[in-house]
């Protein structure tokens, strides 16, 4: 290798190292915490909680409450209302509990009421919303029809796999596992595994019997 080629290689390595170091410094400086100016905009922002940098679209902070020791990964959108400045009343409409982990690239979009319990973990690219467009008028484009709100509740201890979609009106019990790519609507009982589009119970826990599939339980009691 000539001295010129070696010089260029060393210069490229040095430049790359400097860029990586600078990006790490930017990430650290951009983290949103309870002590930061951005964190103080929220209705509540618990100690030792953080929003990683770069954040996604974040607005309506005064109607968003985040508990203690909760970690929101980078590129996550957390918003309340249709647009910045939308008045949603006196109380938070999006509540995230303690010790939660929200995966990278996820979207939590609240307009009416989304309540996420403590110790809820999500994979990346999860979508949770309490509002959807209606389609009652067949002559009017769906995007122009006024949306409908329906409260969402995710019980404590749930795990939502990668790409999960939680539709308006969904109510998940405690310690529910949602398989990756599932679309959840309606009621989901405690201590079960749901999967599919729409998601259905594929396993559930029965005290004394342990974990079993619904079909297996039905055939054993027949």
N, CA and C atoms as a LAMMPS dump frame, in Angstrom:
ITEM: TIMESTEP
0
ITEM: NUMBER OF ATOMS
666
ITEM: BOX BOUNDS ff ff ff
-5.0000000000000000e+02 5.0000000000000000e+02
-5.0000000000000000e+02 5.0000000000000000e+02
-5.0000000000000000e+02 5.0000000000000000e+02
ITEM: ATOMS id mol type element x y z
1 1 1 N 0.852 -1.191 0
2 1 2 C 0 0 0
3 1 3 C 0.888 1.242 0
4 2 1 N 0.615 2.184 -0.907
5 2 2 C 1.398 3.41 -0.971
6 2 3 C 1.113 4.287 0.235
7 3 1 N 2.033 5.238 0.498
8 3 2 C 1.836 6.124 1.642
9 3 3 C 0.578 6.967 1.483
10 4 1 N 0.224 7.313 0.203
11 4 2 C -0.967 8.132 -0.032
12 4 3 C -2.246 7.359 0.268
13 5 1 N -2.281 6.086 -0.16
14 5 2 C -3.455 5.261 0.121
15 5 3 C -3.603 5.023 1.618
16 6 1 N -2.472 4.806 2.291
17 6 2 C -2.511 4.604 3.742
18 6 3 C -2.986 5.87 4.451
19 7 1 N -2.543 7.019 3.986
20 7 2 C -2.966 8.291 4.57
21 7 3 C -4.47 8.487 4.415
22 8 1 N -5.002 8.174 3.231
23 8 2 C -6.44 8.324 2.989
24 8 3 C -7.261 7.376 3.859
25 9 1 N -6.745 6.144 4.017
26 9 2 C -7.459 5.18 4.862
27 9 3 C -7.508 5.662 6.306
28 10 1 N -6.357 6.136 6.811
29 10 2 C -6.308 6.629 8.189
30 10 3 C -7.205 7.859 8.371
31 11 1 N -7.234 8.735 7.353
32 11 2 C -8.07 9.932 7.439
33 11 3 C -9.549 9.546 7.461
34 12 1 N -9.939 8.548 6.658
35 12 2 C -11.332 8.095 6.638
36 12 3 C -11.74 7.503 7.978
37 13 1 N -10.831 6.695 8.575
38 13 2 C -11.122 6.121 9.887
39 13 3 C -11.26 7.203 10.944
40 14 1 N -10.394 8.197 10.905
41 14 2 C -10.458 9.285 11.872
42 14 3 C -11.747 10.078 11.722
43 15 1 N -12.129 10.348 10.477
44 15 2 C -13.372 11.081 10.223
45 15 3 C -14.582 10.31 10.722
46 16 1 N -14.587 8.994 10.46
47 16 2 C -15.703 8.157 10.917
48 16 3 C -15.796 8.148 12.437
49 17 1 N -14.644 8.018 13.116
50 17 2 C -14.642 8.015 14.573
51 17 3 C -15.147 9.336 15.137
52 18 1 N -14.741 10.444 14.52
53 18 2 C -15.194 11.751 14.975
54 18 3 C -16.698 11.918 14.784
55 19 1 N -17.208 11.443 13.648
56 19 2 C -18.643 11.532 13.39
57 19 3 C -19.439 10.7 14.386
58 20 1 N -18.973 9.471 14.66
59 20 2 C -19.669 8.614 15.633
60 20 3 C -19.655 9.243 17.019
61 21 1 N -18.52 9.804 17.408
62 21 2 C -18.417 10.44 18.715
63 21 3 C -19.351 11.647 18.798
64 22 1 N -19.387 12.447 17.736
65 22 2 C -20.257 13.618 17.726
66 22 3 C -21.724 13.217 17.799
67 23 1 N -22.093 12.137 17.057
68 23 2 C -23.483 11.679 17.079
69 23 3 C -23.862 11.176 18.465
70 24 1 N -22.976 10.475 19.156
71 24 2 C -23.259 10.024 20.512
72 24 3 C -23.476 11.202 21.451
73 25 1 N -22.681 12.256 21.292
74 25 2 C -22.857 13.453 22.115
75 25 3 C -24.204 14.118 21.843
76 26 1 N -24.589 14.161 20.57
77 26 2 C -25.884 14.751 20.201
78 26 3 C -27.022 13.938 20.788
79 27 1 N -26.915 12.597 20.713
80 27 2 C -27.954 11.743 21.279
81 27 3 C -28.099 11.972 22.771
82 28 1 N -26.991 12.053 23.478
83 28 2 C -27.037 12.278 24.916
84 28 3 C -27.644 13.634 25.247
85 29 1 N -27.254 14.657 24.488
86 29 2 C -27.77 16.001 24.751
87 29 3 C -29.249 16.125 24.408
88 30 1 N -29.728 15.322 23.44
89 30 2 C -31.11 15.444 22.988
90 30 3 C -32.123 14.639 23.765
91 31 1 N -31.686 13.841 24.747
92 31 2 C -32.616 13.027 25.536
93 31 3 C -33.558 13.932 26.326
94 32 1 N -34.85 13.608 26.3
95 32 2 C -35.841 14.35 27.077
96 32 3 C -36.012 13.669 28.43
97 33 1 N -35.86 14.431 29.502
98 33 2 C -36.022 13.931 30.862
99 33 3 C -36.928 14.875 31.638
100 34 1 N -37.209 14.501 32.88
101 34 2 C -38.048 15.35 33.723
102 34 3 C -37.4 16.692 33.99
103 35 1 N -36.065 16.731 33.965
104 35 2 C -35.349 17.968 34.258
105 35 3 C -35.165 18.862 33.042
106 36 1 N -35.407 18.348 31.846
107 36 2 C -35.19 19.131 30.634
108 36 3 C -36.376 20.052 30.371
109 37 1 N -36.119 21.071 29.58
110 37 2 C -37.191 22.008 29.233
111 37 3 C -38.324 21.297 28.508
112 38 1 N -37.988 20.378 27.603
113 38 2 C -39.016 19.631 26.877
114 38 3 C -39.825 18.751 27.817
115 39 1 N -39.174 18.153 28.817
116 39 2 C -39.876 17.298 29.767
117 39 3 C -40.857 18.062 30.633
118 40 1 N -40.561 19.317 30.922
119 40 2 C -41.434 20.108 31.781
120 40 3 C -42.72 20.533 31.078
121 41 1 N -42.809 20.307 29.779
122 41 2 C -44.043 20.627 29.061
123 41 3 C -45.141 19.592 29.297
124 42 1 N -44.769 18.402 29.745
125 42 2 C -45.734 17.317 29.918
126 42 3 C -46.594 17.535 31.165
127 43 1 N -47.797 16.947 31.145
128 43 2 C -48.654 16.994 32.328
129 43 3 C -47.958 16.352 33.511
130 44 1 N -47.228 15.287 33.272
131 44 2 C -46.381 14.643 34.281
132 44 3 C -45.278 13.908 33.55
133 45 1 N -44.092 13.94 34.121
134 45 2 C -42.939 13.251 33.53
135 45 3 C -42.111 12.744 34.703
136 46 1 N -42.216 11.435 34.961
137 46 2 C -41.636 10.861 36.159
138 46 3 C -40.116 10.87 36.192
139 47 1 N -39.573 10.818 37.392
140 47 2 C -38.114 10.742 37.531
141 47 3 C -37.562 9.468 36.904
142 48 1 N -36.365 9.583 36.325
143 48 2 C -35.647 8.484 35.675
144 48 3 C -36.378 7.96 34.435
145 49 1 N -37.33 8.75 33.925
146 49 2 C -37.938 8.437 32.631
147 49 3 C -37.21 9.216 31.55
148 50 1 N -37.338 8.746 30.296
149 50 2 C -36.62 9.408 29.214
150 50 3 C -37.281 9.144 27.871
151 51 1 N -37.157 10.12 26.981
152 51 2 C -37.478 9.964 25.57
153 51 3 C -36.16 10.058 24.817
154 52 1 N -35.798 8.991 24.117
155 52 2 C -34.514 8.956 23.422
156 52 3 C -34.527 9.889 22.214
157 53 1 N -33.332 10.356 21.854
158 53 2 C -33.152 11.217 20.684
159 53 3 C -32.64 10.39 19.498
160 54 1 N -33.145 10.657 18.29
161 54 2 C -34.128 11.675 17.937
162 54 3 C -35.554 11.223 18.209
163 55 1 N -36.361 12.139 18.739
164 55 2 C -37.758 11.828 19.015
165 55 3 C -38.54 11.871 17.711
166 56 1 N -39.723 11.242 17.739
167 56 2 C -40.631 11.355 16.609
168 56 3 C -41.436 12.64 16.73
169 57 1 N -42.673 12.598 16.265
170 57 2 C -43.563 13.751 16.387
171 57 3 C -44.152 13.754 17.793
172 58 1 N -43.864 14.792 18.566
173 58 2 C -44.353 14.902 19.938
174 58 3 C -45.059 16.243 20.089
175 59 1 N -46.368 16.209 20.399
176 59 2 C -47.094 17.447 20.669
177 59 3 C -48.285 17.14 21.578
178 60 1 N -48.903 18.198 22.092
179 60 2 C -49.972 18.041 23.072
180 60 3 C -49.446 17.555 24.407
181 61 1 N -48.203 17.949 24.743
182 61 2 C -47.549 17.418 25.944
183 61 3 C -48.34 17.672 27.22
184 62 1 N -49.07 18.769 27.302
185 62 2 C -49.799 19.065 28.538
186 62 3 C -50.941 18.098 28.787
187 63 1 N -51.277 17.266 27.801
188 63 2 C -52.301 16.233 27.976
189 63 3 C -51.698 14.825 27.979
190 64 1 N -50.377 14.745 28.197
191 64 2 C -49.671 13.463 28.23
192 64 3 C -48.989 13.298 29.578
193 65 1 N -49.219 12.164 30.224
194 65 2 C -48.615 11.864 31.518
195 65 3 C -47.753 10.614 31.388
196 66 1 N -46.494 10.716 31.806
197 66 2 C -45.552 9.597 31.748
198 66 3 C -45.074 9.295 33.167
199 67 1 N -45.114 8.03 33.553
200 67 2 C -44.759 7.626 34.912
201 67 3 C -43.262 7.596 35.157
202 68 1 N -42.88 6.907 36.22
203 68 2 C -41.48 6.83 36.644
204 68 3 C -40.746 5.71 35.914
205 69 1 N -39.471 5.926 35.627
206 69 2 C -38.569 4.901 35.093
207 69 3 C -39.084 4.292 33.791
208 70 1 N -39.729 5.106 32.985
209 70 2 C -40.238 4.668 31.683
210 70 3 C -39.285 5.12 30.585
211 71 1 N -39.004 4.222 29.657
212 71 2 C -38.083 4.52 28.567
213 71 3 C -38.814 4.471 27.234
214 72 1 N -38.76 5.578 26.512
215 72 2 C -39.338 5.667 25.178
216 72 3 C -38.182 5.728 24.189
217 73 1 N -38.125 4.78 23.275
218 73 2 C -36.999 4.683 22.348
219 73 3 C -37.043 5.793 21.304
220 74 1 N -36.048 5.808 20.426
221 74 2 C -35.949 6.856 19.422
222 74 3 C -37.001 6.704 18.329
223 75 1 N -37.293 7.814 17.664
224 75 2 C -38.235 7.883 16.545
225 75 3 C -39.649 7.477 16.943
226 76 1 N -40.008 7.635 18.203
227 76 2 C -41.359 7.303 18.672
228 76 3 C -42.228 8.559 18.635
229 77 1 N -43.41 8.44 18.036
230 77 2 C -44.383 9.519 18.026
231 77 3 C -45.332 9.353 19.204
232 78 1 N -45.423 10.385 20.027
233 78 2 C -46.37 10.418 21.144
234 78 3 C -47.1 11.75 21.046
235 79 1 N -48.396 11.713 20.766
236 79 2 C -49.099 12.976 20.59
237 79 3 C -50.52 12.889 21.127
238 80 1 N -51.044 14.06 21.488
239 80 2 C -52.413 14.193 21.975
240 80 3 C -53.098 15.273 21.156
241 81 1 N -54.233 14.928 20.56
242 81 2 C -54.955 15.875 19.728
243 81 3 C -54.633 15.712 18.258
244 82 1 N -55.397 16.418 17.433
245 82 2 C -55.217 16.302 15.992
246 82 3 C -54.016 17.081 15.483
247 83 1 N -53.65 18.123 16.223
248 83 2 C -52.527 18.97 15.811
249 83 3 C -52.063 19.765 17.014
250 84 1 N -50.848 20.287 16.985
251 84 2 C -50.391 21.129 18.089
252 84 3 C -51.365 22.273 18.353
253 85 1 N -51.638 22.525 19.645
254 85 2 C -52.547 23.596 20.021
255 85 3 C -53.987 23.172 20.182
256 86 1 N -54.304 21.925 19.87
257 86 2 C -55.672 21.42 20.029
258 86 3 C -55.997 21.3 21.516
259 87 1 N -57.055 21.999 21.971
260 87 2 C -57.434 22.001 23.386
261 87 3 C -58.25 20.75 23.692
262 88 1 N -57.736 19.919 24.61
263 88 2 C -58.385 18.65 24.954
264 88 3 C -58.998 18.652 26.348
265 89 1 N -59.096 19.822 26.965
266 89 2 C -59.729 19.891 28.272
267 89 3 C -58.737 19.896 29.414
268 90 1 N -59.229 19.7 30.644
269 90 2 C -58.374 19.882 31.82
270 90 3 C -57.492 18.695 32.193
271 91 1 N -57.798 17.5 31.696
272 91 2 C -57.114 16.294 32.17
273 91 3 C -56.301 15.634 31.056
274 92 1 N -55.253 14.877 31.43
275 92 2 C -54.494 14.131 30.417
276 92 3 C -55.373 13.134 29.675
277 93 1 N -55.101 12.942 28.408
278 93 2 C -55.82 11.947 27.616
279 93 3 C -54.929 10.76 27.276
280 94 1 N -53.618 10.913 27.488
281 94 2 C -52.672 9.811 27.282
282 94 3 C -51.88 9.612 28.567
283 95 1 N -52.004 8.418 29.136
284 95 2 C -51.333 8.111 30.4
285 95 3 C -50.498 6.845 30.215
286 96 1 N -49.2 6.973 30.436
287 96 2 C -48.269 5.848 30.355
288 96 3 C -47.723 5.612 31.751
289 97 1 N -47.793 4.37 32.239
290 97 2 C -47.453 4.06 33.619
291 97 3 C -45.958 4.013 33.901
292 98 1 N -45.628 3.427 35.041
293 98 2 C -44.241 3.316 35.493
294 98 3 C -43.536 2.139 34.811
295 99 1 N -42.229 2.293 34.612
296 99 2 C -41.338 1.205 34.18
297 99 3 C -41.759 0.599 32.834
298 100 1 N -42.338 1.406 31.978
299 100 2 C -42.711 0.937 30.642
300 100 3 C -41.539 1.108 29.672
301 101 1 N -41.563 0.335 28.603
302 101 2 C -40.594 0.474 27.515
303 101 3 C -41.38 0.519 26.205
304 102 1 N -41.234 1.625 25.485
305 102 2 C -41.923 1.791 24.205
306 102 3 C -40.894 1.652 23.092
307 103 1 N -41.104 0.688 22.207
308 103 2 C -40.104 0.326 21.211
309 103 3 C -39.931 1.356 20.107
310 104 1 N -38.791 1.276 19.466
311 104 2 C -38.372 2.228 18.427
312 104 3 C -39.412 2.335 17.308
313 105 1 N -39.666 3.575 16.893
314 105 2 C -40.539 3.82 15.76
315 105 3 C -42.016 3.622 16.023
316 106 1 N -42.405 3.436 17.289
317 106 2 C -43.813 3.232 17.615
318 106 3 C -44.589 4.544 17.543
319 107 1 N -45.917 4.433 17.443
320 107 2 C -46.804 5.596 17.413
321 107 3 C -47.902 5.396 18.464
322 108 1 N -48.049 6.366 19.347
323 108 2 C -49.162 6.38 20.297
324 108 3 C -49.898 7.697 20.064
325 109 1 N -51.103 7.604 19.513
326 109 2 C -51.845 8.78 19.063
327 109 3 C -53.155 8.846 19.83
328 110 1 N -53.283 9.831 20.726
329 110 2 C -54.438 9.93 21.618
330 110 3 C -55.269 11.162 21.29
331 111 1 N -56.584 10.999 21.389
332 111 2 C -57.514 12.114 21.225
333 111 3 C -58.538 12.143 22.357
334 112 1 N -58.848 10.992 22.897
335 112 2 C -59.918 10.861 23.885
336 112 3 C -59.395 10.248 25.182
337 113 1 N -58.883 9.012 25.126
338 113 2 C -58.344 8.374 26.317
339 113 3 C -57.562 7.114 25.946
340 114 1 N -56.255 7.136 26.234
341 114 2 C -55.419 5.947 26.14
342 114 3 C -54.732 5.784 27.492
343 115 1 N -54.932 4.638 28.114
344 115 2 C -54.369 4.366 29.437
345 115 3 C -53.484 3.121 29.337
346 116 1 N -52.171 3.308 29.462
347 116 2 C -51.207 2.212 29.397
348 116 3 C -50.697 1.96 30.803
349 117 1 N -50.926 0.75 31.322
350 117 2 C -50.548 0.432 32.692
351 117 3 C -49.043 0.336 32.879
352 118 1 N -48.65 0.105 34.116
353 118 2 C -47.229 0 34.438
354 118 3 C -46.639 -1.301 33.897
355 119 1 N -45.335 -1.28 33.662
356 119 2 C -44.578 -2.463 33.232
357 119 3 C -45.055 -3.021 31.889
358 120 1 N -45.547 -2.156 31.026
359 120 2 C -45.922 -2.561 29.671
360 120 3 C -44.706 -2.377 28.761
361 121 1 N -44.369 -3.424 28.026
362 121 2 C -43.25 -3.386 27.08
363 121 3 C -43.813 -3.548 25.671
364 122 1 N -43.247 -2.81 24.728
365 122 2 C -43.633 -2.995 23.335
366 122 3 C -42.391 -3.236 22.494
367 123 1 N -42.573 -3.983 21.419
368 123 2 C -41.539 -4.096 20.411
369 123 3 C -41.533 -2.837 19.559
370 124 1 N -40.705 -2.794 18.525
371 124 2 C -40.674 -1.627 17.637
372 124 3 C -41.901 -1.551 16.733
373 125 1 N -42.214 -0.344 16.301
374 125 2 C -43.227 -0.074 15.282
375 125 3 C -44.63 -0.548 15.694
376 126 1 N -44.95 -0.332 16.956
377 126 2 C -46.298 -0.603 17.457
378 126 3 C -47.152 0.642 17.264
379 127 1 N -48.426 0.447 16.934
380 127 2 C -49.336 1.578 16.71
381 127 3 C -50.54 1.45 17.638
382 128 1 N -50.775 2.495 18.424
383 128 2 C -51.889 2.519 19.376
384 128 3 C -52.656 3.809 19.172
385 129 1 N -53.971 3.722 18.962
386 129 2 C -54.779 4.928 18.804
387 129 3 C -56.178 4.706 19.352
388 130 1 N -56.818 5.806 19.747
389 130 2 C -58.192 5.748 20.246
390 130 3 C -59.162 6.423 19.279
391 131 1 N -58.718 6.675 18.043
392 131 2 C -59.578 7.361 17.075
393 131 3 C -59.422 6.743 15.692
394 132 1 N -60.529 6.678 14.977
395 132 2 C -60.488 6.176 13.609
396 132 3 C -61.562 6.873 12.788
397 133 1 N -61.351 6.918 11.477
398 133 2 C -62.357 7.518 10.6
399 133 3 C -63.572 6.61 10.495
400 134 1 N -64.744 7.222 10.363
401 134 2 C -65.943 6.444 10.087
402 134 3 C -66.233 6.463 8.586
403 135 1 N -67.159 5.62 8.182
404 135 2 C -67.471 5.511 6.756
405 135 3 C -68.971 5.382 6.55
406 136 1 N -69.747 6.064 7.419
407 136 2 C -71.199 5.958 7.362
408 136 3 C -71.775 6.542 6.072
409 137 1 N -71.187 7.609 5.561
410 137 2 C -71.681 8.257 4.35
411 137 3 C -70.94 7.682 3.146
412 138 1 N -71.602 6.89 2.312
413 138 2 C -70.907 6.267 1.176
414 138 3 C -70.521 7.252 0.085
415 139 1 N -71.082 8.473 0.106
416 139 2 C -70.8 9.45 -0.937
417 139 3 C -69.692 10.417 -0.564
418 140 1 N -69.244 10.378 0.683
419 140 2 C -68.228 11.314 1.153
420 140 3 C -66.902 10.578 1.331
421 141 1 N -65.804 11.136 0.819
422 141 2 C -64.506 10.476 1.028
423 141 3 C -64.279 10.18 2.505
424 142 1 N -63.776 8.998 2.797
425 142 2 C -63.627 8.568 4.191
426 142 3 C -62.735 9.515 4.974
427 143 1 N -61.691 10.013 4.328
428 143 2 C -60.794 10.922 5.026
429 143 3 C -61.442 12.22 5.451
430 144 1 N -62.594 12.562 4.866
431 144 2 C -63.289 13.802 5.209
432 144 3 C -64.426 13.578 6.2
433 145 1 N -64.708 12.346 6.549
434 145 2 C -65.76 12.07 7.517
435 145 3 C -65.199 12.209 8.935
436 146 1 N -66.011 12.777 9.811
437 146 2 C -65.546 13.071 11.159
438 146 3 C -65.194 11.782 11.892
439 147 1 N -64.017 11.704 12.509
440 147 2 C -63.593 10.467 13.169
441 147 3 C -64.374 10.185 14.442
442 148 1 N -64.281 8.953 14.884
443 148 2 C -64.969 8.494 16.09
444 148 3 C -63.927 8.084 17.118
445 149 1 N -64.14 8.491 18.375
446 149 2 C -63.237 8.158 19.468
447 149 3 C -63.782 7.007 20.301
448 150 1 N -62.875 6.168 20.806
449 150 2 C -63.245 5.105 21.729
450 150 3 C -62.029 4.775 22.592
451 151 1 N -62.199 4.821 23.908
452 151 2 C -61.087 4.71 24.85
453 151 3 C -60.351 3.381 24.709
454 152 1 N -59.045 3.429 24.953
455 152 2 C -58.172 2.255 24.905
456 152 3 C -57.537 2.062 26.276
457 153 1 N -57.518 0.817 26.744
458 153 2 C -56.849 0.473 28
459 153 3 C -55.932 -0.721 27.762
460 154 1 N -54.676 -0.597 28.182
461 154 2 C -53.71 -1.696 28.107
462 154 3 C -53.271 -1.996 29.531
463 155 1 N -53.606 -3.177 30.018
464 155 2 C -53.361 -3.519 31.406
465 155 3 C -51.888 -3.645 31.746
466 156 1 N -51.606 -3.571 33.015
467 156 2 C -50.225 -3.657 33.497
468 156 3 C -49.589 -4.984 33.091
469 157 1 N -48.303 -4.919 32.781
470 157 2 C -47.534 -6.13 32.517
471 157 3 C -47.685 -6.718 31.143
472 158 1 N -48.332 -6.018 30.208
473 158 2 C -48.527 -6.567 28.861
474 158 3 C -47.253 -6.46 28.026
475 159 1 N -47.166 -7.328 27.026
476 159 2 C -46.08 -7.293 26.044
477 159 3 C -46.705 -7.249 24.667
478 160 1 N -46.415 -6.18 23.9
479 160 2 C -46.94 -6.032 22.551
480 160 3 C -45.806 -6.261 21.564
481 161 1 N -45.935 -7.286 20.74
482 161 2 C -44.877 -7.642 19.809
483 161 3 C -44.723 -6.639 18.675
484 162 1 N -43.66 -6.804 17.916
485 162 2 C -43.331 -5.902 16.815
486 162 3 C -44.498 -5.758 15.841
487 163 1 N -44.811 -4.5 15.486
488 163 2 C -45.834 -4.245 14.484
489 163 3 C -47.26 -4.42 14.949
490 164 1 N -47.475 -4.568 16.244
491 164 2 C -48.834 -4.693 16.767
492 164 3 C -49.631 -3.42 16.511
493 165 1 N -50.925 -3.581 16.188
494 165 2 C -51.842 -2.45 16.049
495 165 3 C -52.955 -2.609 17.084
496 166 1 N -53.136 -1.579 17.911
497 166 2 C -54.202 -1.574 18.917
498 166 3 C -55.252 -0.576 18.455
499 167 1 N -56.445 -1.074 18.097
500 167 2 C -57.489 -0.234 17.538
501 167 3 C -58.318 0.447 18.625
502 168 1 N -59.037 1.524 18.259
503 168 2 C -59.891 2.2 19.232
504 168 3 C -60.885 1.241 19.887
505 169 1 N -61.123 1.446 21.184
506 169 2 C -62.057 0.613 21.933
507 169 3 C -61.458 -0.646 22.509
508 170 1 N -60.184 -0.922 22.238
509 170 2 C -59.553 -2.141 22.757
510 170 3 C -59.318 -2.018 24.258
511 171 1 N -59.516 -3.132 24.951
512 171 2 C -59.279 -3.192 26.39
513 171 3 C -58.525 -4.488 26.693
514 172 1 N -57.233 -4.369 26.939
515 172 2 C -56.399 -5.528 27.243
516 172 3 C -56.285 -5.679 28.748
517 173 1 N -56.418 -6.93 29.22
518 173 2 C -56.257 -7.207 30.637
519 173 3 C -54.793 -7.168 31.057
520 174 1 N -54.504 -7.721 32.212
521 174 2 C -53.146 -7.738 32.745
522 174 3 C -52.33 -8.87 32.134
523 175 1 N -51.024 -8.621 31.96
524 175 2 C -50.078 -9.652 31.528
525 175 3 C -50.541 -10.372 30.26
526 176 1 N -50.926 -9.6 29.279
527 176 2 C -51.343 -10.137 27.984
528 176 3 C -50.162 -10.072 27.017
529 177 1 N -49.957 -11.138 26.25
530 177 2 C -48.96 -11.164 25.184
531 177 3 C -49.685 -11.007 23.854
532 178 1 N -49.257 -10.022 23.064
533 178 2 C -49.817 -9.827 21.727
534 178 3 C -48.738 -10.19 20.716
535 179 1 N -49.006 -11.197 19.891
536 179 2 C -48.01 -11.67 18.93
537 179 3 C -47.708 -10.597 17.889
538 180 1 N -46.496 -10.642 17.354
539 180 2 C -46.052 -9.661 16.366
540 180 3 C -47.006 -9.611 15.182
541 181 1 N -47.303 -8.396 14.732
542 181 2 C -48.138 -8.207 13.56
543 181 3 C -49.627 -8.352 13.792
544 182 1 N -50.048 -8.529 15.021
545 182 2 C -51.467 -8.717 15.309
546 182 3 C -52.211 -7.383 15.313
547 183 1 N -53.518 -7.453 15.04
548 183 2 C -54.398 -6.289 15.11
549 183 3 C -55.447 -6.577 16.171
550 184 1 N -55.427 -5.774 17.234
551 184 2 C -56.277 -6.038 18.395
552 184 3 C -57.473 -5.104 18.391
553 185 1 N -58.647 -5.675 18.657
554 185 2 C -59.853 -4.879 18.856
555 185 3 C -60.728 -5.588 19.886
556 186 1 N -61.485 -4.826 20.651
557 186 2 C -62.388 -5.411 21.631
558 186 3 C -61.699 -5.799 22.93
559 187 1 N -62.35 -6.681 23.683
560 187 2 C -61.898 -7.086 25.012
561 187 3 C -60.925 -8.262 24.924
562 188 1 N -59.857 -8.189 25.719
563 188 2 C -58.889 -9.285 25.832
564 188 3 C -58.726 -9.586 27.322
565 189 1 N -58.972 -10.82 27.755
566 189 2 C -58.9 -11.132 29.187
567 189 3 C -57.478 -11.146 29.718
568 190 1 N -57.347 -11.2 31.04
569 190 2 C -56.042 -11.282 31.69
570 190 3 C -55.32 -12.57 31.299
571 191 1 N -53.983 -12.529 31.382
572 191 2 C -53.133 -13.722 31.32
573 191 3 C -53.432 -14.605 30.103
574 192 1 N -53.294 -14.026 28.933
575 192 2 C -53.503 -14.823 27.724
576 192 3 C -52.552 -14.351 26.628
577 193 1 N -52.483 -15.145 25.562
578 193 2 C -51.719 -14.805 24.367
579 193 3 C -52.697 -14.657 23.218
580 194 1 N -52.623 -13.529 22.504
581 194 2 C -53.496 -13.326 21.356
582 194 3 C -52.635 -13.159 20.11
583 195 1 N -53.184 -13.572 18.973
584 195 2 C -52.442 -13.49 17.715
585 195 3 C -53.431 -13.415 16.564
586 196 1 N -52.979 -12.783 15.468
587 196 2 C -53.772 -12.789 14.25
588 196 3 C -54.4 -11.458 13.921
589 197 1 N -55.142 -11.443 12.791
590 197 2 C -55.848 -10.26 12.308
591 197 3 C -57.275 -10.674 11.967
592 198 1 N -58.261 -10.35 12.793
593 198 2 C -58.114 -9.724 14.114
594 198 3 C -57.551 -10.717 15.126
595 199 1 N -56.95 -10.195 16.18
596 199 2 C -56.306 -11.055 17.174
597 199 3 C -57.33 -11.876 17.941
598 200 1 N -56.973 -13.154 18.143
599 200 2 C -57.809 -14.062 18.93
600 200 3 C -56.942 -14.756 19.971
601 201 1 N -57.57 -15.23 21.033
602 201 2 C -56.843 -15.917 22.104
603 201 3 C -56.335 -17.264 21.584
604 202 1 N -55.023 -17.482 21.67
605 202 2 C -54.441 -18.75 21.246
606 202 3 C -53.91 -19.549 22.435
607 203 1 N -53.639 -18.877 23.551
608 203 2 C -53.249 -19.558 24.782
609 203 3 C -53.752 -18.726 25.945
610 204 1 N -54.069 -19.394 27.039
611 204 2 C -54.48 -18.665 28.239
612 204 3 C -54.073 -19.465 29.468
613 205 1 N -53.977 -18.754 30.581
614 205 2 C -53.532 -19.368 31.828
615 205 3 C -54.739 -19.637 32.729
616 206 1 N -54.856 -20.872 33.18
617 206 2 C -55.913 -21.267 34.105
618 206 3 C -55.258 -21.717 35.405
619 207 1 N -55.564 -21.062 36.525
620 207 2 C -54.97 -21.484 37.804
621 207 3 C -55.207 -22.964 38.067
622 208 1 N -54.147 -23.678 38.392
623 208 2 C -54.227 -25.108 38.643
624 208 3 C -53.959 -25.958 37.423
625 209 1 N -54.234 -25.41 36.22
626 209 2 C -54.007 -26.152 34.978
627 209 3 C -52.81 -25.638 34.194
628 210 1 N -52.417 -24.374 34.432
629 210 2 C -51.313 -23.781 33.69
630 210 3 C -51.76 -23.236 32.348
631 211 1 N -50.793 -23.13 31.431
632 211 2 C -51.063 -22.571 30.11
633 211 3 C -51.589 -23.644 29.173
634 212 1 N -52.637 -23.309 28.431
635 212 2 C -53.189 -24.258 27.471
636 212 3 C -53.893 -23.509 26.36
637 213 1 N -54.16 -24.236 25.275
638 213 2 C -54.87 -23.646 24.154
639 213 3 C -56.369 -23.807 24.365
640 214 1 N -57.16 -22.822 23.939
641 214 2 C -58.61 -22.915 24.151
642 214 3 C -59.227 -24.181 23.585
643 215 1 N -58.785 -24.62 22.361
644 215 2 C -59.348 -25.824 21.761
645 215 3 C -59.042 -27.049 22.604
646 216 1 N -57.822 -27.11 23.163
647 216 2 C -57.435 -28.252 23.985
648 216 3 C -58.289 -28.319 25.24
649 217 1 N -58.587 -27.181 25.863
650 217 2 C -59.414 -27.174 27.059
651 217 3 C -60.822 -27.61 26.727
652 218 1 N -61.335 -27.116 25.561
653 218 2 C -62.714 -27.464 25.194
654 218 3 C -62.855 -28.947 24.954
655 219 1 N -61.87 -29.587 24.264
656 219 2 C -61.97 -31.009 23.968
657 219 3 C -61.809 -31.84 25.236
658 220 1 N -61.021 -31.363 26.198
659 220 2 C -60.804 -32.143 27.417
660 220 3 C -62.014 -32.126 28.324
661 221 1 N -62.886 -31.091 28.18
662 221 2 C -64.069 -31.007 29.038
663 221 3 C -65.309 -31.561 28.367
664 222 1 N -65.172 -31.937 27.067
665 222 2 C -66.327 -32.439 26.322
666 222 3 C -66.702 -33.838 26.792
